[in-house]
Amino acid sequence: MEPLVSKLFTPIQIRDITIPNRVWMSPMCTYSAATGSGLPTDFHQAHYAARAAGGVGLVMVEATGVNPVAPISPVDLGLWSHDQIEPFSRVTAAIRAGGAVPAVQLAHAGRKASTDAPWNGGGYVGPETNGWETVGPSPLAFPGLPAPRELTVSEIQEVVQQFAGAAVRADQAGFDVVEIHAAHGYLLHNFLSPISNKRTDSYGGSLENRARIVLEVIDAIRAVWPEEKPVFMRISTTDWVEENPQDDRESWTLSQSRQLALWASEHGVDLIDASSGGLDIVPIPHDRDYQTAKAADLHASTGVTVAAVGRIDDAQTAHNLVDSGDVNAVFLGRPLLKDPSWANQAALALGAEPRYVHQYDYVL
């Protein structure tokens, strides 16, 4: 009798896109675009192609700005211009040639934008050093950064349409999945959390109002993104304030994430990429499942399709999360930076067939 193959290495179909396995590359900024251009380079093509050949089922290209003031840093990627389509098409072709599904995370960094690369300290860079004025729902600063300018309602509507425009260009560049970045203290998360959103108009106050821009972004993308292609959304399931009895601020919570996941699904999001934190500097647990347990809760309580991420660094942990039914897939970050062939190694350990087995079998 042949051994049972881990569900981790079985395909999953979302809309008309079949993803060959459930080990996926998480979006991770590389700070390697030419300053201010948003253009991917040969580095990006090689970087993402290596992880595709290394066996992951889906490669999620890093946070990609929807307008020139949306990136986290001046050296991040963007899809706000037609000129960016062709360079991205080389990246998608390389990912697809490696056997993985090409995906891209569309993002606006909000009050955490215009910062330097981490190896340069990560601090704010102003207009005089290739940076820009940041924006947010309210003029409240992230610790250590300047306060953003509050967006007007008309500017909010412009941002919504910029997400849609970036999705059109993503499709033209050959991506099969787009992910809306609504996590980690960036613009859409800024609107969701009462810590950073003190508005009194239709985009602030109640949960429905704070979620309004997110649902409008989903609707705008779904109106232009092919029906057969999936839309993912990354959220922070908690600000990590609700778990701290010494911190009584109203914040973004797991229960609100459950409601948002249901609304997002109704509006056309096909998978929730469940992360956490990033809105403020607060203590985060050291438990191995600090984040994956919340992803499992989200899946169990709502029935939506969920991918887990965070401290998944060995094959057995990834296998357990998916085989148990706790989540539908896993995103890996740091392990894939350390070893582009992590997924191939995990496949061997779990009795599945690695990708490019003959080309690499002398080292696997």
C-alpha positions as CSV (number, residue, x, y, z in Angstrom):
1,M,0.0,0.0,0.0
2,E,1.4,3.4,-0.9
3,P,1.8,5.9,2.0
4,L,-0.8,8.6,2.3
5,V,0.5,11.9,1.0
6,S,0.1,14.9,3.4
7,K,-2.8,17.1,2.4
8,L,-0.2,19.9,2.5
9,F,1.0,18.6,-0.9
10,T,-2.4,18.2,-2.6
11,P,-3.9,20.8,-4.9
12,I,-6.5,23.3,-3.9
13,Q,-8.8,25.0,-6.4
14,I,-10.0,28.5,-5.8
15,R,-12.4,29.7,-8.4
16,D,-10.8,28.5,-11.7
17,I,-7.2,28.6,-10.4
18,T,-5.7,25.3,-9.3
19,I,-2.8,25.8,-6.9
20,P,-0.6,22.7,-6.9
21,N,0.0,22.5,-3.1
22,R,-0.8,24.4,0.1
23,V,2.7,25.6,1.0
24,W,2.9,29.3,-0.2
25,M,5.4,32.0,-0.1
26,S,4.4,34.9,2.1
27,P,4.8,38.5,0.8
28,M,8.1,39.9,2.2
29,C,9.5,43.3,1.1
30,T,13.0,43.1,-0.4
31,Y,13.6,46.9,-0.7
32,S,15.3,46.4,-4.0
33,A,13.4,48.5,-6.6
34,A,15.1,51.4,-8.2
35,T,14.4,54.4,-6.0
36,G,11.0,55.9,-6.6
37,S,10.3,53.7,-9.7
38,G,8.3,50.8,-8.2
39,L,9.9,48.7,-11.0
40,P,10.9,45.1,-10.3
41,T,14.5,44.2,-11.3
42,D,16.5,41.1,-12.3
43,F,16.8,40.5,-8.5
44,H,13.1,40.2,-8.1
45,Q,12.8,37.8,-11.0
46,A,15.5,35.5,-9.7
47,H,14.3,35.8,-6.0
48,Y,10.8,34.7,-6.8
49,A,11.7,32.2,-9.4
50,A,14.0,30.4,-6.9
51,R,11.1,29.9,-4.5
52,A,8.8,28.6,-7.2
53,A,11.4,26.1,-8.3
54,G,11.9,25.3,-4.7
55,G,8.4,23.7,-4.5
56,V,5.9,26.2,-3.2
57,G,2.4,26.2,-4.7
58,L,1.9,29.9,-4.8
59,V,4.4,32.8,-4.7
60,M,3.0,36.0,-3.3
61,V,5.0,39.0,-4.5
62,E,5.8,41.5,-1.8
63,A,3.6,44.5,-0.9
64,T,3.2,46.5,-4.1
65,G,2.1,50.1,-3.9
66,V,-1.1,51.2,-5.6
67,N,0.1,54.8,-6.0
68,P,3.5,56.6,-5.7
69,V,2.9,57.5,-2.0
70,A,1.7,54.0,-1.1
71,P,4.9,52.0,-0.7
72,I,6.5,51.4,2.6
73,S,9.8,52.8,1.3
74,P,11.1,54.6,-1.8
75,V,12.7,51.3,-2.9
76,D,9.5,49.2,-2.8
77,L,7.5,47.8,-5.8
78,G,4.5,49.5,-7.3
79,L,1.7,48.9,-9.9
80,W,0.5,52.5,-10.4
81,S,1.8,52.9,-13.9
82,H,1.5,51.1,-17.3
83,D,5.3,51.2,-17.5
84,Q,5.4,48.8,-14.6
85,I,3.4,46.0,-16.3
86,E,6.1,44.6,-18.6
87,P,8.8,44.2,-15.9
88,F,6.2,42.5,-13.7
89,S,5.3,40.2,-16.5
90,R,8.8,38.9,-16.5
91,V,8.4,38.1,-12.8
92,T,5.1,36.3,-13.3
93,A,6.5,34.3,-16.2
94,A,9.5,33.2,-14.1
95,I,7.2,32.1,-11.2
96,R,4.9,30.2,-13.6
97,A,7.9,28.5,-15.3
98,G,9.0,27.3,-11.8
99,G,5.6,25.5,-11.3
100,A,3.9,28.0,-8.9
101,V,1.0,30.3,-9.2
102,P,2.0,34.0,-9.4
103,A,0.2,36.3,-6.9
104,V,0.8,39.9,-5.8
105,Q,-0.1,41.8,-2.7
106,L,-1.6,45.2,-3.4
107,A,-0.9,47.7,-0.6
108,H,-1.0,51.2,0.7
109,A,1.3,51.7,3.7
110,G,-0.6,54.7,5.2
111,R,1.0,56.3,8.2
112,K,3.9,53.7,8.1
113,A,4.9,54.8,4.6
114,S,8.0,56.7,3.5
115,T,10.5,54.8,5.7
116,D,14.0,53.7,4.9
117,A,15.1,50.1,4.3
118,P,15.6,48.2,7.5
119,W,19.3,47.9,7.1
120,N,19.4,51.7,7.0
121,G,17.5,51.9,10.3
122,G,14.0,52.0,8.9
123,G,13.2,55.5,10.0
124,Y,11.1,58.1,8.3
125,V,12.5,59.7,5.1
126,G,11.1,63.0,4.1
127,P,10.5,64.7,0.7
128,E,14.0,66.0,0.7
129,T,15.4,62.4,0.7
130,N,13.1,60.7,-1.8
131,G,10.2,60.4,0.7
132,W,6.8,62.0,1.0
133,E,4.0,63.1,3.3
134,T,2.1,60.2,4.7
135,V,-1.7,59.9,4.9
136,G,-4.1,58.1,7.2
137,P,-7.7,58.1,8.4
138,S,-6.8,60.4,11.3
139,P,-3.7,62.6,12.1
140,L,-2.3,60.1,14.6
141,A,1.3,58.9,14.4
142,F,2.7,55.4,14.5
143,P,5.3,55.5,17.3
144,G,8.6,57.1,16.1
145,L,7.1,58.4,12.8
146,P,5.4,61.7,11.9
147,A,1.7,62.1,12.1
148,P,0.0,61.5,8.8
149,R,-2.3,63.9,7.0
150,E,-6.0,63.0,7.4
151,L,-7.5,61.8,4.1
152,T,-10.6,63.6,2.8
153,V,-13.6,61.6,1.7
154,S,-12.8,62.3,-2.0
155,E,-9.2,61.2,-1.4
156,I,-10.4,58.0,0.2
157,Q,-12.5,57.3,-3.0
158,E,-9.3,58.0,-5.1
159,V,-7.4,55.4,-3.1
160,V,-10.2,52.8,-3.6
161,Q,-10.0,53.3,-7.4
162,Q,-6.2,53.2,-7.2
163,F,-6.5,49.7,-5.8
164,A,-8.7,48.8,-8.7
165,G,-6.3,50.3,-11.2
166,A,-3.4,48.3,-9.7
167,A,-5.5,45.1,-10.0
168,V,-6.1,45.8,-13.7
169,R,-2.4,46.1,-14.2
170,A,-1.7,43.0,-12.1
171,D,-4.0,41.0,-14.4
172,Q,-2.2,42.5,-17.5
173,A,1.1,41.5,-16.0
174,G,0.0,37.9,-15.7
175,F,-0.8,37.5,-12.0
176,D,-3.5,34.9,-11.2
177,V,-4.2,36.1,-7.6
178,V,-4.3,39.5,-6.0
179,E,-4.2,40.0,-2.3
180,I,-5.5,43.1,-0.6
181,H,-3.2,44.2,2.3
182,A,-5.4,45.1,5.2
183,A,-3.0,44.2,8.0
184,H,0.2,45.2,9.9
185,G,-0.8,48.8,10.6
186,Y,-0.9,49.9,7.0
187,L,-3.7,52.1,5.5
188,L,-6.6,49.8,5.4
189,H,-5.8,48.4,8.9
190,N,-5.5,52.1,10.0
191,F,-9.1,52.5,9.1
192,L,-10.2,49.2,10.8
193,S,-8.6,49.9,14.1
194,P,-10.1,52.4,16.6
195,I,-6.5,53.1,17.8
196,S,-5.7,54.9,14.5
197,N,-9.1,55.8,13.3
198,K,-10.9,58.6,15.2
199,R,-13.0,59.8,12.3
200,T,-16.6,60.9,12.9
201,D,-17.9,60.6,9.4
202,S,-19.0,57.5,7.4
203,Y,-15.5,56.1,7.6
204,G,-15.1,56.1,11.4
205,G,-16.9,55.1,14.6
206,S,-18.8,51.9,14.2
207,L,-17.3,48.7,12.9
208,E,-19.4,49.0,9.7
209,N,-18.0,52.5,9.1
210,R,-14.4,51.5,9.9
211,A,-14.7,48.6,7.5
212,R,-16.3,50.6,4.8
213,I,-13.1,51.4,2.8
214,V,-12.0,47.8,2.9
215,L,-15.3,46.6,1.5
216,E,-15.3,49.3,-1.1
217,V,-11.8,48.2,-2.2
218,I,-13.0,44.6,-2.5
219,D,-15.9,45.7,-4.6
220,A,-13.8,48.0,-6.8
221,I,-11.3,45.2,-7.4
222,R,-13.9,42.6,-8.1
223,A,-15.5,44.9,-10.7
224,V,-12.3,44.8,-12.8
225,W,-10.6,41.6,-11.8
226,P,-11.4,38.5,-13.8
227,E,-14.3,36.5,-12.3
228,E,-12.3,33.3,-12.6
229,K,-9.3,34.6,-10.6
230,P,-9.2,34.6,-6.8
231,V,-8.9,37.6,-4.5
232,F,-7.2,37.1,-1.2
233,M,-7.1,39.5,1.8
234,R,-4.4,39.7,4.5
235,I,-5.7,40.9,7.9
236,S,-4.4,41.3,11.3
237,T,-6.7,39.3,13.5
238,T,-5.8,41.4,16.5
239,D,-3.9,44.5,17.5
240,W,-2.7,42.5,20.5
241,V,-4.2,45.1,22.8
242,E,-7.3,43.0,23.8
243,E,-4.9,40.4,25.3
244,N,-3.2,42.9,27.6
245,P,-5.2,43.6,30.8
246,Q,-3.1,46.7,31.4
247,D,-4.2,48.3,28.1
248,D,-7.8,49.4,28.0
249,R,-7.8,51.0,24.7
250,E,-10.5,50.1,22.2
251,S,-8.7,48.2,19.4
252,W,-9.0,45.8,16.6
253,T,-10.0,42.4,17.9
254,L,-10.5,38.8,16.8
255,S,-14.3,39.1,17.1
256,Q,-14.2,42.0,14.7
257,S,-12.0,40.0,12.4
258,R,-14.6,37.3,12.3
259,Q,-17.2,39.8,11.2
260,L,-14.9,41.3,8.6
261,A,-14.0,37.9,7.2
262,L,-17.7,37.2,6.7
263,W,-18.4,40.5,5.0
264,A,-15.3,40.2,2.9
265,S,-16.4,36.7,1.7
266,E,-19.9,38.1,0.8
267,H,-18.1,40.8,-1.3
268,G,-16.0,38.4,-3.2
269,V,-12.8,37.7,-1.2
270,D,-12.0,34.0,-1.6
271,L,-9.4,33.5,1.2
272,I,-8.3,35.3,4.3
273,D,-4.6,35.4,5.0
274,A,-4.6,35.6,8.8
275,S,-1.7,37.5,10.3
276,S,-1.7,39.8,13.3
277,G,-0.4,43.0,14.9
278,G,1.6,45.9,13.4
279,L,-0.8,48.7,14.4
280,D,1.1,49.7,17.5
281,I,4.2,48.7,19.4
282,V,2.7,46.2,22.0
283,P,3.8,42.9,23.6
284,I,3.3,39.8,21.4
285,P,3.2,36.3,22.9
286,H,6.2,33.9,22.4
287,D,3.9,30.9,21.9
288,R,4.6,29.0,18.7
289,D,0.9,29.1,17.8
290,Y,0.4,32.7,18.9
291,Q,-0.9,33.5,15.4
292,T,-1.9,30.2,13.8
293,A,-4.4,29.5,16.6
294,K,-6.2,32.7,15.6
295,A,-6.2,31.6,12.0
296,A,-7.8,28.3,13.0
297,D,-10.4,30.1,15.1
298,L,-11.2,32.3,12.1
299,H,-11.7,29.3,9.9
300,A,-13.8,27.3,12.4
301,S,-16.0,30.2,13.4
302,T,-16.8,31.6,10.0
303,G,-16.3,28.7,7.5
304,V,-14.3,31.0,5.2
305,T,-11.1,29.7,3.5
306,V,-8.1,30.7,5.6
307,A,-4.4,30.5,5.3
308,A,-2.2,30.6,8.4
309,V,1.2,32.4,8.7
310,G,3.7,32.9,11.5
311,R,6.3,30.6,13.2
312,I,5.6,27.8,10.8
313,D,9.2,26.6,10.3
314,D,9.1,22.8,10.1
315,A,7.2,20.3,7.8
316,Q,5.3,18.6,10.7
317,T,3.8,21.9,11.9
318,A,2.7,22.9,8.4
319,H,1.3,19.4,7.9
320,N,-0.6,19.4,11.2
321,L,-2.2,22.7,10.5
322,V,-3.6,21.7,7.1
323,D,-4.2,17.9,7.6
324,S,-6.2,18.7,10.7
325,G,-8.5,21.0,8.8
326,D,-7.5,23.9,11.1
327,V,-6.7,25.9,8.0
328,N,-6.7,25.4,4.2
329,A,-3.1,26.5,3.5
330,V,0.0,28.0,5.1
331,F,2.2,31.0,4.1
332,L,5.9,30.8,5.0
333,G,8.2,33.7,5.3
334,R,11.6,33.5,7.0
335,P,12.0,29.8,6.3
336,L,11.9,30.5,2.6
337,L,14.4,33.3,2.8
338,K,16.8,30.9,4.6
339,D,16.1,28.0,2.2
340,P,14.4,28.5,-1.2
341,S,13.9,24.7,-1.4
342,W,12.1,24.4,2.0
343,A,9.0,23.1,0.3
344,N,10.9,20.4,-1.6
345,Q,12.5,19.3,1.6
346,A,9.2,19.2,3.3
347,A,7.6,17.2,0.5
348,L,10.3,14.6,0.9
349,A,9.9,14.5,4.6
350,L,6.1,14.0,4.2
351,G,6.2,11.4,1.4
352,A,5.3,13.7,-1.4
353,E,7.1,14.4,-4.7
354,P,9.3,17.5,-4.7
355,R,9.4,19.8,-7.7
356,Y,12.3,19.4,-10.1
357,V,13.3,16.2,-8.3
358,H,15.8,15.1,-10.9
359,Q,17.5,18.4,-11.2
360,Y,18.1,18.7,-7.5
361,D,17.9,15.1,-6.2
362,Y,21.6,14.9,-5.6
363,V,21.3,17.5,-2.8
364,L,17.7,16.8,-1.6
